[in-house]
Amino acid sequence: MSRGEKFARLLQHLEACSKSIMYHDAVASAVQWIRQIELVMAPMQFHPNRTFDENKHAVDVIARNYLEKATDDVHHLVPVEVAGDGNCLYNSILVLMDNPAVTAIRTIIELVMNETHYAKMFSQFIGPIDMAIQAICKNYAFSEFYEIGALCSVFGCNIRSIYPNIDFRDDMVVLNNIFTPLPPIITNCEITILWCHAKNEKDAREANHGAWSPNHFVPLMSPPMHYAFDGNNQSMSTAVGKIPKFSPANNMWLGDIPAELKGLTIPEEKLISLYRHNSCIIKLHSPFHSTTTAQTALKGNCITFLQNVPNIVNSLPLTLDDLCDTLKVIFVGAQRPESIHLRKILTVRKKKIIQALHWLKKHNVLYQNVEINLENIAQLPEDDVPESIMSAMEQKIGDEETQSERVGYVPDPLTNPAESTTSDAIPINSSGVLDVNGSMVSSDEIVNYILRKIRNDGTKDQVENESVYLIPHSSKPANEYFNPKLLLGLYPTLFCYGRGSPEDQSRPVEIKFREHIRYLLSYNDRRFETNHSFIFVVFNLLQRRDACFHAQLIATKPYFQASAEEIQSLNSNDIEMALNNRSKNTFISTSNGALHKLLNHIKTIGGRVMGSAYSRTALRTRIHALIFNQGLPSIFLTLNPADIHSPVALYFAGVKLDLDNIQIEQLMTTYKRAEIIASHPVATAKFFHLLITNILD
């Protein structure tokens, strides 16, 4: 008797038990007997197939129509056709497995053994669990919440349930949810299933007296790189020789983030990245602010540098010493935190690093030649903040800038300790990605600084007590122009498969860098928007490109040619003297005409660069000109958009709200809203733009 036949016999026995008068006791007794069979209870190795294979799978066209009515972040997935024989949930699981096995028996065993838990979770939605178990024992019975919840524990995976927005139901929140296994089971993957109907919506309603109710499940898989989502539109575009700009056919496929690359902390991301940008300073404050409510900020340039040349191609992860070179923690408070308090944001997990690197070597084209350095891995902690980070952490008892950083027109709602975070993370006030690698500081300035300290203080010991942090990096910065590998190497957790990067020259239809960045920041799963540094890195790239473009443009103008020779006559002493005078506010423009012309050209270029000091000066000049032309304004209005308290901002951030019928309980606590707003800067910017535009219009 084959293995499949044995499982079929066992299922028939359970079905017979379910037909008895005392079916609950009969099924429970049968389960106890079946659990003694080693073949049945052997651990199930579940490694789902995540990518649609045109040679193995077929697209469910009807389910595709239902998928379009689901949440936006799953529209890119492919619904796979499975048999609609009542066992569609199990059939969906089998499609995702490399080694198919009968799952119904294990599901029944799981429900019987943990009956109290599942009854508490789902009985309010679909009735008593004993009746559900009786139905499950019968083959070809439609599945419900109980089976989905039990399958999570059977396979040790998360199951994301997707329900189309058809005919509102009270349990819609549960239907669109991620089901997780019972603790202490640790998940190693996630699969997605769609509730749908075997018939299209019109026919399904006609067969059910105008109401729509699902009777089918299909699995959702990631599309292959060149998969055409909409067959009709794709064929029409191909017929006229035009490829949609943001379609997979134009090398825009990114793929879903696998479980191995989800949930990485900042140190873990740096350990597995091929490139590294400027170092990250994390500034921790006490007592009330949470890490998740801290909004990030950028100061100075964020230049991308290669790692040490011998290790950039051949070896990962980084050593802990190299990690500390790019990560600095400053704590402001009287009591120095313990490592357990910082695990939420700074922990390094050896197992997570190994899993991430093995996955990248297998699936990311840039990591194929990278060797996994076992010596470096051996130095990593199992699940803790590295000792090197803790020992290098600076502590400041007080910070005179703390109050001014958060000053505003209205009280800060996060200063109320009654609404402090319930997470185990240390409270944090602000964090930022800063220019701390000395890219704008010359070696001469560093030497002069040390010499001045020795001259003023007299002893070398006193010099060493001064906190001077110099972040080492390769002497060769990475090329950031038309280098498609730059962002791929910086962010392997965003471009997981090493594809879909900006400025890819192999792309049939060209996409400008700025346009591509807008697309990424609006990507449906919000991975780029919520990353701690991506938005700053690309913004700084755009800043420098703007500066270079306008510098090149101004150099072609006749008025620049007229003064070029005069500017070229300047030497380093003239510029150094001018810098010293400007720092002392004693610079006189008439003292050196050539230098004055140079500064004017710099000001002209800087006025066209986003976020620069000169751009703000240019805006002030325009305001002065407007006042000079139109006169002083009659009304002075100060706008202070309260994004934390706005349901519109939450809606833009992906919170499911009916703006026409907002319920108080949907708005959550102040801290929860602050976490959402802080982690969705693009949504917050859209809210600000919409609000100001409507007020001014």
N, C-alpha and C positions, 0 to 999 in steps of 0.2 A: 504494500500500500504506500503510495507516494505521500509526501508531506502535505500537499494540498488536500488530498483525500482524507487524511487524518483530521485536519482542521474542519473539513466539511462535516465529518461525522460528529465531531464535538459540537458544532453549531446546531446540528439537527437534534442532538441530545438536549441542548439548552432550549431549543424551540419547543420540544416536547414538555419540558418542565414548565415553561411559561403558560401552557394550556391547562395545567392542573388547577384545582380549586384553590389550593394553598400555594399559588405560583411563586410568591415572594420567598417563602421558606425553601421551596424546591429549587429555585434558581440559586439561592445562597448556598445550599448544600452542594449543588453541582459545581459551583465555583470553587468551593473548598477542595473538592476532589480534583478538579482540573489543575488547580495550583500546584498539586504534587507532581504533575507531569513536567519533566525537565525541558522537553521540547517546546512546550507552550511558554514557559516562563523565562526562557533564555533571553538575555538582553538584546534589544532590537537596535541595530546600528542604522541610524537614519541620516543619510546625507542627500538632501533633496537636490534634484536638478533644477537650477534656478533659471536657465536660459532656454527659450523656445528653440526647438530644433525642427526645421521644416521637413526633415527626412523621417522624423519620428512622430511628430504631433500635427494636429489639424486645428485650425482656428474655428471656434464656435461663433458663427456669424450672429446668431440671435443673442447670445450672451454679450457680444460686442456692443450691441445697441443698449443693453441694460447697463453695461459698464460706463457708457457715456453719461448716464444719469447719476453716477456715483461721484464721490469726492474727486476734485481735480488732480490730486497727486497720484492717482492710479490710472489715469486715462492712457498713459503710455504703455501699460502692461498688456499682455496678450492672453485672452481667455482661451483655454485649451479644451477641445471637445472631448467629453467623456460620456460613457453610456448612461442614459437616463432611466435606469432600471430600478430606482429606489435606493440603490446602494451608491448613489452618486458622490456622497461625501467620502466614502472609502475609495471609490474609483479615482477621485481627485487626488487622494494621498498616494495611490499606487502610481499615478502618472509621474509624480515627483520623485519616486524611489528608484534606486539602481537595482535593488533586490526586492521585488514585490513579495509581500507576505499578507496573510489574512489578518485583518486588524479588528474585525468585529468582536472576536472572542476576548482579545486583550482589553477592548473598550468596556465590555460587560464586566470583566473582572475588576477593572479600575473603578467603575461606578459602584459595584457591590462593596468593595473594600473601603471606599471613602464616601459612602452613601450620605452621611450626615453633612459633609462639606458641600457636596454638589447640590443637595436639597436646599441648603441655606442660600446658595448662590443663585439658583435658577428656578426654584419651585414657584416663586411669585409670578414668573413670566409664562411658564408652560405647564404648570400643574405638578402633581405628586411624582416623585422620582420612581416609586415602585411601579407605577403604570408605564413610565418611560422605559424602565428596564424590561418590562414584559414585552413592550413593542419592539425594542431593539433586538430581543432574542429571535424575533421573526425576521427571516431574510427578506430583503427588498422593501424595508420600511424606511420612510423618509426620516432623515436625521434632524436633530434640533440642537439647542444649546448644550444639553448634557453630553452628547457625543463629542462636540467640539472641545469642551473643557476637558473631557477624559483623554482625548487623543493627544492633547498637549503633554500630559504626564506620561502617556505610553511612549511617545517618541522623544520626549525631552526637548521640545521645541515650542516656540511661540507661534500661534496661529492668528493672523490678522483677518478679521471678518469684515467684508465689504458688503454693504446693503445699498441698493440704488434708492435714490430719493423719490420714491413712488408711494403715494398714500401714507401720510404721516401715521406713525405708530408710537404708542407710549414707551415701548422698549427700543426705540431707534438708537439711543445712546449705547445700549448693550449690543445691538446688532452691528453697529460700526465701532468695533472695539478690538483690542489685542488680548487674546486669551493666553494665559500663562500657566505653566505646570505648577503643581503643588510643591512647596518647599519640602525638603532641601534640594530638589532637582535643579540643576544648573542648565539653562538653555544653551544650545550650541548653534541654533539656526532659527530662521523664521520663514514661514510660508504664508501665502495669501490666498484666500478663497472668496468667491463671489456668490452671493445668494441671487438666484435668477429663476427663470421659468423655461420649461422646454419649448413653450410657444411664445410668439411675440406678444407684446402687451395687449394689443387689440383683441387677438384671438383668446388670450388668457382671460380677459375680462368677460368676453361673451360666454365663455364656458363656466364662469363663476358668478353669474348674475351681476355683472358690472364691477365687482371687486377684484383687486389683484392680490395674489398671495404667492410666494415663491414655492416651487416644488422641485428645485434642481440646484446643484452646486457645480461650479467649475473652478479649477485652479487657475491662478493668474501667474504668468511667468514673465521674466524680463525678455524684451525683444532682442534678437541678434542685431549686429551692428547695422546691417543693410535691410532691416525689415521695414516694409511699407505698412504703416499703421492703417491708412485708409486706402483700400485697394482702388476705389474709383478715382479719387483725387490723384493718387500716385500715378496711375496709368495715364490719366489725362495730362499730367505734368510731363511725363516721359514722352508722350506722343508729340508734344510741341517742343521738345528739347529743353525743357526748363525743370530744374530740380528745386524744390522748396528750400529756402535758405537755411532754415533751422531743422531740417529733416535728417534722419540717420543716413540717408543717401548722400548727404553733404558732409559726412564725417563729423556729425554733431552728437553721436551716441555717447552717453556717459555711463549708463548702467546703474543699477541700484547699489547702495552701500551694503556690503556683506556684513554679517554679524561679527566677523573677525576684525573689522575696522571701525565698528561702532563703539562709542563710549570711551574713546582714548582721551587721556588727559593731555595737557600741554606738554609735559616732559615726554610722554610716550610718543606723541606725534613728532617731536624733535628727534627722538632716538631713531626713528625709522625713515626720516626724510632724506632724499638724495641731496637737496640743497637746503640752505638755511638763510633766513632773512635776519635782519638786525635783532639783537638780543631783546628778550622780553623781561620787563621789570614788573613784578607783581607787588603792589603796595597794599598791605593789609592794615586795616584799622579796627579798633574795638570802640564801642561795644555792640552796636545794634544792626549793622548792615550786613546783608547776606552776599555771598559770592555771586549768586545768580542775579542780584539786582544791580550789580556794579556795571555801569556803562563804560566802555573802553574809550580811550582817547589816543591821539597820535601827536607826537611832537618831533620835528626834525625829519630828516630823510630816513627812509626804510630801504636800505640798499641790500641787494641779494649777493651773498658771497658763497663761493664754493667751499665745501669742507676741505680739510687737509687733503692735498692732491693724492697721496698714496692710498687714501681710504675712500675717495669719493665714488669710485666705480666698483671696487672689489669687495668692500667690507662694510657691513652693518650688523648690529646697531652701533651708534656712537659709544665711546667710553663715557663713564660718568663724569670724568674730568672735563671732557669736551662739552658735555651737557651743561655743566656749571658755568662754562665760559659763555653760554648763550642764555642763561636764565639766572635772574637775580631776584631775591625775595627780601623785602624791607617790611618789618613789622613796626607799627606805631602803637605803643601801649606800654603799660608798666609791667605786665606779666607776660613773659615770653611763652608763645604757644608750644605745645608738644606736637610731635609728628602726627599723632592720631587725629589732631584737630585739622591738619592740613591735607589729609588723605583725599578729601573730596576733589581737590584741584591739583595736587602735586604728587599723587601716588604713582609709583611705577610697578607694574605687575609683570613679572618675568614670563609667566605663561601667556599673557596677552601679547607681549612683544613677539614671542616665538610664533604664535598663531598668525599674527599680522604679517610677519616677514615671510613665512611659508606660503601664505595666501598670495602675497604680492609676487613672489618668485614664480608662482604657478600661473597667475592671471595678468600681471602687469608687464607690458613689453619692456619697460625701462629697468626692471629688476631681474631680468633673466640672467644677466652675468654677475649679479651681486652675490657674494658669498656671505653666509651667515656666520659671524664671528662668535664661536662658542666661548672663547675666553671673555669677551665683553659681556656675553649673556650671563656667564657664571657670576659676574660681579653685581648683577641686578638683584634687587630685593624681590622676595616672593610677592608681597603686596604691602608696600610701605613707601614713605617718602625717603629718597636716598639720603644717606648720612651726609654726603658731600654738600647737598643743598641745605640741609639743616645747619651744618657747621658754618656755611658761608652766609647764612641769613643775618642781615643787619637789624638791629633793634634801636628804635628811637623812642625815648620816654615821652616826648611831646613833639608836636608838629605845629608850628605857628601858621602853616598854610592850610591846615585841615579845615578850619572854620570858613576861610575865604573860598575854598574849593566848592562848597555847597551852599553859599549864600544865595538868597533869592528873594522874590517879592512875597512869596507865600511860605508858610511853615512846611518843612519837609515831613511828609507823612511817615517816612521810614524811621524817624527818630523816636517813634512811640514804641517802647519796649513791649507793650502788650501785644503788638502785632509782629514781633520778631519771628524770624524763621524757625521752623521746627526741624530743619535738617541738622545733621551732625557736623556741618562745615563751620569753620571759624567765621564769625561775622566779618564782613569786608566792606570797606567804604568805597574804594575806587581802585581800578587797575588800568594799566596802560601798556601799549607797545611803544617804546621810546627809542630814540637814536642814542644809544649808549656805546657804540663800538668805536667812537673816535674817528668816524669817517670824515668829519669836517675839522678835525684837529690835526695839525701837522706835527711831525716828530720834533721840530724845533721848538714849537710851543710847549710840548711836554717837557723837553729838556730845560727850557727857560723857567718853567713853573717849578721844577725840582730845585734848580739853582737858586731861585728866589727864596724858596722855603729854607734851604740850607743857610743862605745868607741872613735871613731874618730870624730864624729860630736857633741856629747855631749847631744843632746836633742832628745826626742822621736818625736817631731813635724817634725824635719828635716828628720827622718827616714821615716815617713809617706809620705813625699813629693817624696820619691824615688819610681819610677814606678816598683813595683815588682808584677807580675801577677802569682798567683798560681791557677791552674785550678783544682777544686775538682772532684773526680770521685769515683766510688765504689772501695772498697779495694779488691774486687775479680775480676780479669780480666777474660774476656770470654775465654773459651777454644777454641783455634784456630787449634787444631789437630783433624782431622776426625770429625769435627762439621759441618754438612751440614746446620745447622740453622744460622751459623755465618753471611755469606754474605746475606742470605735471610732477616735477621733482620736488617742488616746495610743498605740495599738498596731495600726497598719495591717498589721503582719506576722502578727498573731494573728487579727484580724477582716478578712481580706483583701478580702472583697467588701462590707464596710461593713454587714454584717447579723449577726443573732444576738446583739445586745447585751443586757445586763441592763436591766430596767425599761422595756422597749419597750411603750408604752401601746397599740400596735396588736395586741398578742399576744392571741388569743382566750381562752387560759387563763392566768391570772396566775401568775407564778413569783416568789417572794420573792427579794430581792437575795442574801441569804445562801445560799439553796438553789441559786440560779443559779451562784454562785461555786464552790460545792462541785462542781457538775456540770462546770464549765469546768476546774477543777483535776484532775478525773478523766477528762478527754477522752481518747479512745483514742490519738491521736497524741502526747500529752504536750506539746503546744506551749506550753500555759499554765504547766504545772508547771516546765518547763525555762527559761522566760524569766527574765532576770536581775532584773527588778523587778516583774513583774505581781503576784506573791503579796504583796509588801510594800505596794504601792499599794492593793490591795483590802482588805488587812488594816487599813490605816490609815483607810480610808473606814469600815469597820465599827466601828473604835474610836471615831471621832468621832460616828458615829450612835448608838452605845450611850451615849456621854456626854450627847449632846443629849436622847435619849429619857429617860434617868433624871433629868436635870436638870428636864425638863418634868414628869415624873411626881412628883418630890419637891416641886415648886412647888405642886402641887395638894393636898398633905397639910395637915391642920389645924395640925400642930406647926410647919410652915414658915410658914404664914400668921401665926402668933402672933409669930414673930421677924422677919418680913419688914420691918416698919417700922424695927425697931432696926438691922437690917443696912443698910437704905437710908440711915441717918444717917451711915454711914462715908464719909469723904472719901479722896482719893488720898494725902494725907499719912499718914493712919492705916495704909493698906495698905503704903505704901513703908517706913514705920518697922517694920512687922511683918516685911516681907521682909528688911530689913537685920538685924533681931534674930534671925530664923530662920537666916540664913546664918552668924551668929556663935554659934548655939546658945544665945542668951540670951533667947529668947521665953518669956514667962510668960503662961499662958492667963488668969489672973485679972486681968491688967492691963487688959484691954479685953474685956468680956463679949460685945459685939456681934461683934467680930472673931473671938473664939473660936467663936461659933456659926456664922459664915460658913465657917471652916476645917473645922468638923465636917461641915457640909453638903457641902463639896467632897470631903472624905474619904469620905463615904457614897456620893457619885456615882462617884468614882474607883474605889472598891472593886468596882464592877460593870463596869468597863471592862477588856477583855482586855489583858493585858500591862502594865498601868500599875503604878506603884510602890504605889499604894493597894490594888490587887488583891492584891499580895503581902503587904501589911500585913494585909489581911482574912484571907488564908489562915493567916498566923502566929497571928492571934487565934483562929481556929478550932482550930488545933493546941494552943494554950495552954488553951483551954476543954476540949478532949478530955483533956489531961493532968490538968487540975484535977478532971475528973469521973471519969476511969478510973485515974488514977495514972500514974507514969512507965512507959514501955515497958521490957520485960525484955530485948529484943534491939534493937540498933541495926544496921541493914543499909544498906550503901552499894551502889547498883546503878550499874554503868557499862556500858551496852549497847554492844558493839563492832560498830557497824553496818558498818564497813569490812570486817570479817572474817566477816560473817554471810551465808550463802547465802540465807536468808529475805529479808533486805533487798535483795539483788540480784534475787531473784525478783519482789518487789514493784516493783522499778525496771524490769522488763521483760526481764531477762536470761532466756533460755530455759534453765531448769534442771529436771531431774527430781529433786525433793527427796528421793525415795525411793532414788535411785541417783546420788549426786553423784560426779563424776569430778574429780580434782585439777586436770587441765588446764582444766576449765571455769571454775575460780575466778579465773583470770587473775592478774596481778601486783598488788601492793599499790597501786601508782599507778593502774592501770586501774580497780580497784575504788573507789578514792577519787574518781576522776573521775566515775564513775557515781553514787555516793552524793551527791556535792556537787551534781550537776545534777538530782537527783530529790528535792527536799525533801518532797514529799507522800508518796512511797513510804517515805522514811526515817521520817516521822512515823507512818505506819501500822505500820511495824515496831516502833517504840518503844511505841506504844499496845498492840499485840498482845503484846509481850514482858512489859510491866509488868502488863497485865491478867491474863495467865496466871500470873505469879508471885504476884500478890496473891490470885487466886482459888484 
